[in-house]
Amino acid sequence: MERQYEGHHPTLQPAAVPPGDGDTAEVIDFRPLDPRVRTLWWIVGAITLLVILLIAVAAGMFLLGGRWRAVPGLIVLAVGGPLTAGIPVVRYRRWRFALREHDLWIRSGVLWMNTSVIPYVRLQFVDTTQGPLDRAFGLAQLVVHTAAPGTSGRLPGLALDDAEALREKLADVRISARDV
């Protein structure tokens, strides 16, 4: 089943960028990830919190005596609970991407914001990957590789259809960018 990129999903259309007049910065229309990724991140956070809680409770039972043995677990819950609930919300608000005429922009970060600009002409290849939880939620990650060492860009939490369509679109754009 082949899906066409154009018109399939409104968040995957190329970003409309008004032309700059030299005095003002260009406005880039960043697109969000699929909202289901927040739930996936909450589940991963809850599993991580549970493991840390079990370790803290075990440490408290073996290292502390009397009524103090519950303290490490309570500290983990008091600090980790709000972080586990809040970080996925902030991550979702901060992860954005934009398809422009000549490049892909990826913006992410919770405390430190990172913006990557990947020119289409520098693309080597584009992958989609899915872990077990991604598959359970119908999500995929788009991974963009350039000639630079390592992965140049990653977009987690895209709907599988959209990730595959975006992969195909970037592959086509990469070929046409090199022909110019």
N, C-alpha and C positions, 0 to 999 in steps of 0.2 A: 504494500500500500504506500504509494508515493504521495507526499503532500507538497504542495507548492508553497514556497516561502511568502510570496506576495499575497497579501490579503488574508493569510491564515490566522494570525494572531496580532491584535493591535499593538501589543507591547514590543513586538519584534520588527516593526516597520522601521526603516531608516529614520533617524532623528532629524527633525526639521531644524535647521540652524539658520537664523536670519543672517544675512551678510553683514559683516562688521564695517563700520564707517571709519575705523582707525582710532576714534576717540573712546569707543565703548568696547568692552569685552564681548565676545560672542556668547550668546545664550545657548547652552547645550541641553537638549531635551533628554535627560537621563531616564531610563526605563527601570522599573523594579523587577525583582525576582518573583517567582511564583509564590503566593502567600502560604502554600502548604509547607514551604521550607521552614517556616517558624515552628510548626508543630514537630517537624523532624529534629530541629535544633533543641527544642524543649525535651524531647525524648532522650537525645544524646546527653544533654545536660543532667537530666534526672538520673540516668544510669551512672554517669560519672559521679554525681553527688552521692548516690547510694554506695558505690564502691569506697569513696573517701569516708563516708559515714561509718561503714563497717570496719574499716581500718582504724578510725578514731575510737570507736567503741571497744574494739579488741585491745588497742593500746591502753585505753583507760582502765580496762579490767585487769590487765597484767601489770601495769606500771603504777597505777594509783590505787589507794585503798579507801575503804569506807564509802562515804557519800560523794567523794570526789571522782569516782570512776565514771560518772555520767557526764562530767564537764566537757571532755573533748568532743563527744557526740553533740552536745548542746551548742558548742561553739561552731562546729561544722554546720549544723542546721541554721543557726542564727546568721552566719555569714553566707553560706552556700545557697540557702533557700532563695533569698532575694536575688542573688546573682544568677542563679539558674533560671529564675522566672524573667528577669529583666534583660539579660544579655541577648537572647534571641530577638527580642523586640527591637533593640537598638541596632543589632547586626542587620536585621531586615530593612530598617529605615536607611541604613548607610550603604548597603550593597546596591549599586546602580551600574548600568551600562548604557552606552550610546553607540549606535551605528551611524557613522558619518560618511561623507562621500569618499574619503581617502583613508580613513582609519577607524579603529574600534577603541572606545574609551571604556575603561573599567575602573570604578571607584569603590573602595571598601575601607573598612576600619571601624573600630569602636572607640578607642582612645586616640589612636594615631590614624589619620586619614591618608590613604594611599590612592593615587590616581595613575593609572598606566595608560599610555597612548600607544597603540600598536598599529603602525602603518600597514595597510593591506599588502603593499609591495614587499614587506619584510616577512610575511607569513610563510612558514615552511609547510606546516600541516595543522589540521584542526581535528581533535578527537571529541567524542562524547563518552563518558564513563558513568557507570551506575554501581553503587554499592548495594548491599542487601536492603538497607533502609530506604535508599533512593528508589529501588524497584517497588518496595511496598507502598510508597507514596506516589508512584508514577512520575518521579522526577529524574533528572540526569544532570551531570555537570558537563559544561563545555570547556575543553582545555585547548588553549591556543599556544602553538610552538613557533618560535622564530629561530634565527641562526644563533642567537645568544644562548649560552649554556642554561640548561634547566627549562622550566616552564615559564613562558612569558606572561600568560594570563589564564585565569580560571574564573568561570561563572558557575557557582553552585546553584542548585534549586531552580532549575528551569524545567518546565513541563517537558516530558520526553519528546513529544511531537515538535515542540518549539526548539528544543536543543538540536534535534536532528535537522530541522529546517534551517536553523541558523548555521549549523556546521556546513550544510550544502551551499548556503548563500555565501558564506565566507570563502569556501573553496572556489566558487565561481568568481567572486570578486578578486581573489588572489590571482587567479589566472589572467583575468582581464587587466588587473593592475600591472602585471609583468609585461603584458603585450604593449602597453603604452610607452 
